[in-house]
């Protein structure tokens, strides 16, 4: 078994059970990509078993802090079993659910979503790549399903020195020899949404906003919004939620024509009048400025932008981008209107995001009540030892 030894004082995060070991913490030692290594303190004390990643700034990700633990196929199968069993704790009103959420579920670098009868997995670390086949078999065994599609095409793969990899891992051929379809219809709360697991963002859909979409529908129903603006609308999940809540009209903006086509289809799929929804293939910032110049206002605005800050190193630049869009949105928000604003950037903490939104309101000359703090759906958990699991954060602001 290969060993890495840490510099003096660098064991503190591991003693707090944090699973990441950065390159700057290592004094000596190493291993092959994904290989399990013994992690020792500077004085030789055992700290953890971890998967080594030569190409990454995160040089090792912890499997276990138990010195007697064997890291083998049985360990992987047990971790998968625990992760899936934990979903019984969460109230998920959908046939789409996250089954494995990386470090939060003890499987660092692995994300697995279930969409009806199909699993979609992202193997985002060298350790996960090394155990891919074992994990795929365990996932199908524990769920009783037969189809697993791989979407290991996130940019983080390159940081691990891994190439992109997509396609069917298991069950890609039907009984008649035809390829298995990749299109799926989800039931979410009181509506339906579709996705294609071979396309789109992440694993094909944003399950992490499931509860926020329901909350927006509830607030729309309570406050009877006449006009709603959905920015970065992707395939229209919040658009459908707004219409389901009774919004008079929803304007949705995104720069992806295919996403907008699917959003239009979702309006029709759920039986809403097409005249209640407009879709703009446009830049959000430019559109917000144009609406301001035209004197338009909205009763509710959703800001759900892409990841502006993948790491803390990008936080300063991302803060400016978040502030700008929130400032523009505040200016378009009618008195008494409601802003649902989000950041999915791991490099932006909840406290920093609050400060950014507050600064944007001050610059816009707008005050408001922060009535709710929002987070990802509970099947995307944050744990005590891994606060980085709280990547998605949101605020609900009612303009005074």
C-alpha positions as CSV (number, residue, x, y, z in Angstrom):
1,X,0.0,0.0,0.0
2,X,1.4,3.4,-1.0
3,X,1.6,6.2,1.5
4,X,1.4,10.0,1.4
5,X,2.7,11.9,4.4
6,X,1.4,15.4,5.3
7,X,3.3,18.5,6.3
8,X,3.3,19.3,9.9
9,X,0.0,20.9,11.0
10,X,-1.8,19.9,7.8
11,X,-3.7,17.0,9.5
12,X,-6.2,19.3,11.2
13,X,-8.9,19.2,8.6
14,X,-8.7,15.4,8.5
15,X,-9.0,15.2,12.2
16,X,-12.3,17.2,11.7
17,X,-13.3,14.5,9.2
18,X,-13.1,16.7,6.1
19,X,-12.5,14.5,3.0
20,X,-10.1,16.6,0.9
21,X,-6.4,16.7,0.9
22,X,-4.8,19.5,-1.2
23,X,-1.4,19.3,-2.9
24,X,0.1,21.9,-0.7
25,X,-0.6,19.7,2.4
26,X,1.5,16.8,1.1
27,X,5.2,16.5,2.1
28,X,5.9,13.3,0.2
29,X,4.4,10.2,-1.4
30,X,1.9,9.6,-4.1
31,X,0.2,6.9,-6.1
32,X,-1.4,6.1,-9.5
33,X,-4.6,7.7,-10.6
34,X,-7.5,6.5,-8.3
35,X,-5.2,4.3,-6.3
36,X,-6.0,3.9,-2.6
37,X,-3.2,5.4,-0.5
38,X,-2.5,5.5,3.3
39,X,-2.5,9.0,4.6
40,X,-0.2,9.8,7.5
41,X,0.4,12.8,9.7
42,X,3.9,14.3,9.8
43,X,4.8,12.0,12.7
44,X,3.6,8.8,10.9
45,X,0.2,8.5,12.6
46,X,-2.6,7.0,10.5
47,X,-5.2,9.5,9.4
48,X,-7.2,8.0,6.5
49,X,-7.4,5.9,3.4
50,X,-7.9,8.0,0.3
51,X,-8.1,7.9,-3.5
52,X,-5.0,9.6,-5.0
53,X,-5.3,12.0,-8.0
54,X,-1.9,13.0,-9.4
55,X,-3.4,15.7,-11.8
56,X,-5.7,17.5,-9.4
57,X,-5.1,20.3,-6.9
58,X,-7.2,18.0,-4.6
59,X,-4.6,15.3,-4.5
60,X,-6.6,12.8,-2.4
61,X,-10.2,12.3,-1.4
62,X,-10.9,10.3,1.7
63,X,-12.6,6.9,1.6
64,X,-12.4,6.1,5.3
65,X,-10.9,7.3,8.5
66,X,-10.9,3.8,10.0
67,X,-7.5,2.2,9.8
68,X,-9.0,-1.3,9.8
69,X,-11.3,-0.6,6.8
70,X,-10.5,-2.5,3.6
71,X,-11.2,-0.4,0.5
72,X,-12.5,-3.0,-1.9
73,X,-15.5,-3.9,-4.0
74,X,-17.5,-4.7,-0.8
75,X,-16.7,-1.3,0.6
76,X,-18.0,0.4,-2.6
77,X,-21.2,-1.7,-2.6
78,X,-21.9,-0.9,1.0
79,X,-21.4,2.8,0.4
80,X,-23.9,2.7,-2.5
81,X,-26.4,0.8,-0.4
82,X,-26.1,3.4,2.5
83,X,-26.5,6.3,0.1
84,X,-29.6,4.9,-1.5
85,X,-31.2,3.9,1.8
86,X,-30.7,7.4,3.1
87,X,-33.1,8.7,0.5
88,X,-35.9,7.2,2.5
89,X,-35.3,10.2,4.9
90,X,-36.2,12.7,2.3
91,X,-39.7,13.7,1.0
92,X,-39.2,13.7,-2.7
93,X,-42.4,14.2,-4.7
94,X,-41.1,13.2,-8.1
95,X,-39.8,10.2,-10.0
96,X,-36.6,12.1,-10.4
97,X,-34.2,11.9,-7.4
98,X,-30.5,12.2,-6.6
99,X,-29.3,8.9,-5.2
100,X,-25.6,9.8,-4.7
101,X,-24.3,13.3,-3.9
102,X,-20.5,12.8,-3.9
103,X,-18.6,13.5,-0.7
104,X,-21.8,14.0,1.3
105,X,-22.6,10.4,0.7
106,X,-19.1,9.1,1.3
107,X,-18.5,8.6,-2.5
108,X,-16.3,11.6,-3.4
109,X,-16.6,12.7,-7.0
110,X,-19.7,10.5,-7.8
111,X,-23.1,11.9,-8.7
112,X,-26.0,9.6,-9.5
113,X,-29.5,10.8,-10.5
114,X,-32.5,8.5,-11.0
115,X,-34.9,9.6,-13.7
116,X,-37.9,7.2,-13.6
117,X,-36.4,3.8,-14.8
118,X,-33.0,5.2,-15.8
119,X,-29.9,6.0,-13.7
120,X,-27.5,8.7,-14.9
121,X,-24.0,8.8,-13.3
122,X,-21.1,11.3,-13.4
123,X,-17.8,9.9,-12.4
124,X,-15.9,13.1,-11.5
125,X,-12.7,11.9,-9.7
126,X,-9.9,9.5,-10.4
127,X,-11.1,7.3,-7.5
128,X,-14.5,7.0,-9.0
129,X,-13.1,6.3,-12.4
130,X,-11.0,3.4,-11.0
131,X,-14.1,1.8,-9.4
132,X,-16.6,2.6,-12.2
133,X,-17.6,-0.9,-13.1
134,X,-18.0,-2.0,-9.5
135,X,-20.1,1.0,-8.7
136,X,-22.3,0.6,-11.8
137,X,-23.1,-3.0,-10.9
138,X,-23.9,-1.9,-7.3
139,X,-26.2,0.9,-8.3
140,X,-28.2,-1.4,-10.6
141,X,-28.4,-4.1,-7.9
142,X,-29.6,-1.7,-5.2
143,X,-32.2,0.0,-7.3
144,X,-33.4,-3.1,-9.2
145,X,-33.0,-1.1,-12.5
146,X,-31.3,-2.2,-15.7
147,X,-30.3,1.0,-17.4
148,X,-27.4,3.3,-16.5
149,X,-26.2,6.2,-18.7
150,X,-22.9,7.9,-18.1
151,X,-22.6,11.7,-18.3
152,X,-19.0,12.1,-17.2
153,X,-18.6,15.3,-19.3
154,X,-18.3,18.0,-16.6
155,X,-15.4,20.3,-16.8
156,X,-14.1,19.0,-13.5
157,X,-13.0,15.8,-15.3
158,X,-10.2,17.7,-17.0
159,X,-8.9,18.9,-13.6
160,X,-8.6,15.2,-12.6
161,X,-6.7,14.4,-15.8
162,X,-9.6,12.4,-17.1
163,X,-11.2,12.6,-20.6
164,X,-14.9,13.0,-21.2
165,X,-16.9,9.9,-21.2
166,X,-20.6,9.6,-22.2
167,X,-23.0,6.8,-23.3
168,X,-24.7,3.7,-21.9
169,X,-22.8,1.8,-19.3
170,X,-25.5,-0.8,-18.8
171,X,-28.7,-1.6,-20.5
172,X,-28.3,0.5,-23.7
173,X,-30.0,-2.0,-25.9
174,X,-33.6,-3.1,-25.9
175,X,-34.9,-6.7,-26.2
176,X,-35.5,-6.1,-30.0
177,X,-32.0,-4.9,-30.5
178,X,-32.9,-1.2,-30.8
179,X,-31.0,1.4,-28.7
180,X,-32.7,2.4,-25.5
181,X,-34.4,5.8,-25.7
182,X,-32.7,8.6,-23.8
183,X,-35.8,10.8,-23.5
184,X,-37.7,10.7,-20.1
185,X,-40.8,12.4,-18.7
186,X,-40.6,13.4,-15.0
187,X,-43.5,13.8,-12.7
188,X,-42.7,16.7,-10.3
189,X,-45.3,17.9,-7.8
190,X,-48.4,18.7,-9.9
191,X,-46.8,18.9,-13.3
192,X,-44.6,17.1,-15.9
193,X,-41.2,18.0,-17.3
194,X,-39.1,16.2,-19.8
195,X,-35.4,15.7,-20.4
196,X,-32.9,13.8,-22.5
197,X,-30.2,12.1,-20.4
198,X,-27.8,12.3,-23.3
199,X,-28.1,16.1,-23.6
200,X,-28.4,19.2,-21.5
201,X,-26.7,20.4,-18.4
202,X,-25.4,18.3,-15.5
203,X,-27.1,14.9,-15.8
204,X,-29.8,16.3,-18.0
205,X,-31.9,18.3,-15.5
206,X,-31.7,20.4,-12.3
207,X,-33.3,18.2,-9.7
208,X,-31.7,20.5,-7.0
209,X,-34.3,23.2,-7.7
210,X,-37.3,20.8,-7.3
211,X,-38.5,22.3,-3.9
212,X,-37.8,25.9,-5.0
213,X,-40.0,25.4,-8.0
214,X,-42.8,24.2,-5.8
215,X,-42.2,27.1,-3.4
216,X,-42.4,29.5,-6.3
217,X,-45.7,28.0,-7.4
218,X,-47.1,28.4,-3.9
219,X,-46.0,32.0,-3.6
220,X,-47.5,32.7,-7.0
221,X,-50.8,31.2,-6.0
222,X,-50.8,33.3,-2.8
223,X,-49.8,36.6,-4.3
224,X,-51.5,36.2,-7.7
225,X,-48.6,37.5,-9.8
226,X,-49.7,39.1,-13.0
227,X,-46.3,39.2,-14.7
228,X,-43.3,37.0,-14.0
229,X,-39.8,37.2,-15.5
230,X,-37.8,33.9,-15.5
231,X,-34.1,34.6,-16.2
232,X,-31.7,31.8,-17.3
233,X,-34.9,29.7,-17.6
234,X,-33.2,26.6,-19.2
235,X,-36.0,24.2,-20.0
236,X,-38.7,26.2,-18.2
237,X,-39.1,24.5,-14.8
238,X,-39.8,27.7,-13.0
239,X,-42.0,28.8,-16.0
240,X,-44.2,25.8,-15.5
241,X,-44.3,26.4,-11.8
242,X,-45.4,30.0,-12.2
243,X,-48.1,29.0,-14.7
244,X,-49.2,26.2,-12.3
245,X,-49.5,28.8,-9.6
246,X,-51.8,30.9,-11.7
247,X,-49.4,33.6,-13.0
248,X,-51.0,35.7,-15.7
249,X,-48.0,35.8,-18.0
250,X,-44.4,34.6,-17.9
251,X,-41.5,35.9,-19.9
252,X,-38.6,33.4,-20.0
253,X,-35.1,34.2,-21.2
254,X,-32.2,31.9,-22.1
255,X,-29.4,31.9,-24.6
256,X,-30.0,28.2,-25.6
257,X,-32.4,27.7,-28.4
258,X,-32.8,23.9,-27.8
259,X,-33.6,24.6,-24.1
260,X,-36.2,27.2,-25.0
261,X,-37.8,24.8,-27.5
262,X,-38.2,22.2,-24.7
263,X,-39.5,25.0,-22.4
264,X,-42.2,25.8,-24.9
265,X,-43.0,22.1,-25.1
266,X,-43.4,22.0,-21.4
267,X,-46.0,24.7,-21.4
268,X,-48.0,22.7,-23.9
269,X,-47.4,19.4,-22.1
270,X,-49.0,20.7,-18.9
271,X,-52.0,22.1,-20.7
272,X,-51.3,25.9,-20.3
273,X,-52.4,28.5,-22.9
274,X,-49.4,29.4,-25.0
275,X,-50.4,33.0,-25.0
276,X,-49.5,33.1,-21.3
277,X,-45.8,32.5,-22.0
278,X,-43.1,34.3,-24.1
279,X,-39.6,32.9,-24.7
280,X,-36.6,35.1,-25.6
281,X,-33.4,33.7,-27.0
282,X,-31.2,36.4,-25.7
283,X,-28.6,37.6,-23.2
284,X,-30.1,38.1,-19.8
285,X,-28.0,41.2,-18.8
286,X,-28.8,42.9,-22.1
287,X,-32.5,42.0,-21.8
288,X,-32.7,43.4,-18.2
289,X,-31.2,46.6,-19.4
290,X,-33.5,46.9,-22.3
291,X,-36.6,46.2,-20.1
292,X,-35.4,49.0,-17.8
293,X,-35.0,51.4,-20.7
294,X,-38.5,50.5,-21.8
295,X,-39.9,51.2,-18.4
296,X,-41.2,47.6,-17.9
297,X,-41.7,46.1,-14.5
298,X,-42.6,42.6,-13.2
299,X,-44.5,41.3,-10.1
300,X,-42.0,38.5,-9.7
301,X,-38.5,37.7,-11.0
302,X,-36.4,34.5,-10.9
303,X,-32.7,34.8,-11.2
304,X,-31.2,31.3,-11.5
305,X,-27.9,31.9,-13.3
306,X,-25.2,29.3,-14.2
307,X,-22.1,28.8,-12.0
308,X,-20.2,32.1,-12.0
309,X,-17.6,30.9,-9.4
310,X,-16.6,27.2,-9.6
311,X,-14.0,27.8,-6.8
312,X,-13.3,30.4,-4.2
313,X,-10.5,31.8,-6.4
314,X,-13.2,33.0,-8.8
315,X,-15.3,34.6,-6.1
316,X,-14.4,38.3,-6.6
317,X,-15.2,38.3,-10.3
318,X,-18.3,36.2,-9.8
319,X,-19.5,38.6,-7.0
320,X,-19.5,41.5,-9.6
321,X,-21.6,39.4,-12.0
322,X,-24.1,38.4,-9.3
323,X,-24.4,42.0,-8.1
324,X,-25.0,43.3,-11.6
325,X,-27.8,41.0,-12.5
326,X,-29.5,41.5,-9.1
327,X,-29.2,45.2,-9.3
328,X,-30.9,45.2,-12.7
329,X,-33.6,42.9,-11.4
330,X,-34.3,45.1,-8.4
331,X,-34.9,48.0,-10.7
332,X,-37.4,46.0,-12.7
333,X,-39.3,44.7,-9.6
334,X,-42.6,46.3,-9.0
335,X,-43.3,47.6,-5.4
336,X,-44.5,44.6,-3.4
337,X,-42.9,42.3,-6.1
338,X,-40.9,39.2,-5.2
339,X,-37.4,38.3,-6.2
340,X,-36.3,34.6,-6.1
341,X,-32.5,34.9,-6.6
342,X,-29.9,32.0,-6.5
343,X,-26.2,31.2,-6.7
344,X,-25.1,27.7,-7.5
345,X,-21.4,28.6,-7.2
346,X,-19.5,26.6,-4.6
347,X,-17.0,29.5,-4.3
348,X,-19.8,31.9,-3.1
349,X,-20.8,31.3,0.5
350,X,-24.4,31.9,1.8
351,X,-23.2,34.9,3.8
352,X,-21.3,36.4,0.8
353,X,-24.3,35.9,-1.4
354,X,-26.5,37.7,1.1
355,X,-24.0,40.6,1.1
356,X,-24.0,40.7,-2.7
357,X,-27.8,40.8,-3.0
358,X,-27.9,43.5,-0.2
359,X,-25.3,45.6,-2.1
360,X,-27.2,45.2,-5.3
361,X,-30.4,46.5,-3.6
362,X,-28.6,49.5,-2.2
363,X,-27.1,50.4,-5.6
364,X,-30.6,50.0,-7.2
365,X,-32.1,52.3,-4.5
366,X,-34.4,49.4,-3.5
367,X,-35.1,48.0,0.0
368,X,-36.8,44.8,0.7
369,X,-37.7,42.1,3.2
370,X,-35.7,38.9,3.0
371,X,-38.5,36.5,3.8
372,X,-36.8,33.1,3.1
373,X,-33.4,31.5,2.6
374,X,-33.5,28.6,0.1
375,X,-31.2,25.7,-0.6
376,X,-31.0,22.6,-2.8
377,X,-33.5,19.9,-2.5
378,X,-32.9,17.5,0.5
379,X,-31.7,14.7,-1.7
380,X,-28.7,16.9,-2.4
381,X,-27.5,16.9,1.2
382,X,-24.9,19.0,3.1
383,X,-23.3,17.2,6.0
384,X,-21.6,18.4,9.2
385,X,-18.2,17.3,8.0
386,X,-18.6,18.6,4.4
387,X,-20.1,22.1,4.3
388,X,-19.1,22.5,0.7
389,X,-22.1,20.3,-0.1
390,X,-24.2,23.5,0.3
391,X,-23.4,24.8,-3.2
392,X,-26.9,26.1,-4.0
393,X,-28.3,28.9,-2.0
394,X,-31.1,31.3,-2.6
395,X,-33.0,34.3,-1.1
396,X,-36.6,35.4,-1.4
397,X,-36.8,39.2,-1.3
398,X,-40.1,41.2,-1.2
399,X,-39.6,44.8,-2.4
400,X,-40.8,47.3,0.0
